[in-house]
Amino acid sequence: MAEEQQRYRERPSELPGAVVWTWDAPAPPLRTARSVLPDGCMDLIWTGGRIVVAGPDTHAFEVEAENRASCAAIRFAPGTAPVLLGVPAHELRDHRAALADLWPAATVRRLTERIDEAPDPAAALERFALDRIAATGPPDPRTVAVAEGLRRGRTVAATAAEAGLGARQLHRRSLSAFGYGPKTLARVLRLQRALELVRTGLPYAEAACAAGCTDQAHLAREMRDLAGTTLGTYFSAGEPGEPADAAANSETPHPSGSSTTA
């Protein structure tokens, strides 16, 4: 696990809310599979001369060891990638897709060649994202407000009211921006809050309550439903870090389902 953490690097992006990350796969490759947990985000990943879009996950995705290739990527805040890509998030839910399946092949080929030839592929990918969002414009402020409200633990009803949206409007906008309804996004973000608190050393029960769960049993159920495992099993493997995400996101048809590296 320590070796994996050393091979994973991330930094804040100039694009608000985004993170630029890289995963340097060893040779010979690692023999361990990893699970990628839902986080409400979407990623754009360059790996092996191709660009892959990782859609929003509703459950943990198991990444086989042979698919954990080196890659550079940018992870977008919830609601940002659909604006940049011009594709509703729900169309990529639980799936990984080659960018060439979403955009004209010639456009993707030129972009891929530019990143392939760049001395820093991660920086080149970030530059593309910044230029693209400058052309498309940022996400709707109400979408940003919804994601932030749910991230802070606000109820769906309170978040909708603060954003000035009715229940149906909120659900429709959430499907397009986040890939699923606001209740699912709230659960995913709450689980991530709880896991972050546990990583700081907070006991499970305290982390559960601080994150917005009713008690530790509630958190345990959410962990089983969304992550497919238990808290003890998840943390017993050591600090679960982003290398798992790197592996999963470097695969393709999968997002968020089942992928194969080209």
Beta strands, then each sheet from edge to edge (+ up, - down):
strand 1: 8-12
strand 2: 19-23
strand 3: 34-36
strand 4: 42-47
strand 5: 50-54
strand 6: 61-63
strand 7: 71-76
strand 8: 96-98
sheet 1: 1+ 2- 7+ 4- 5+ 8-
sheet 2: 3+ 6-
end
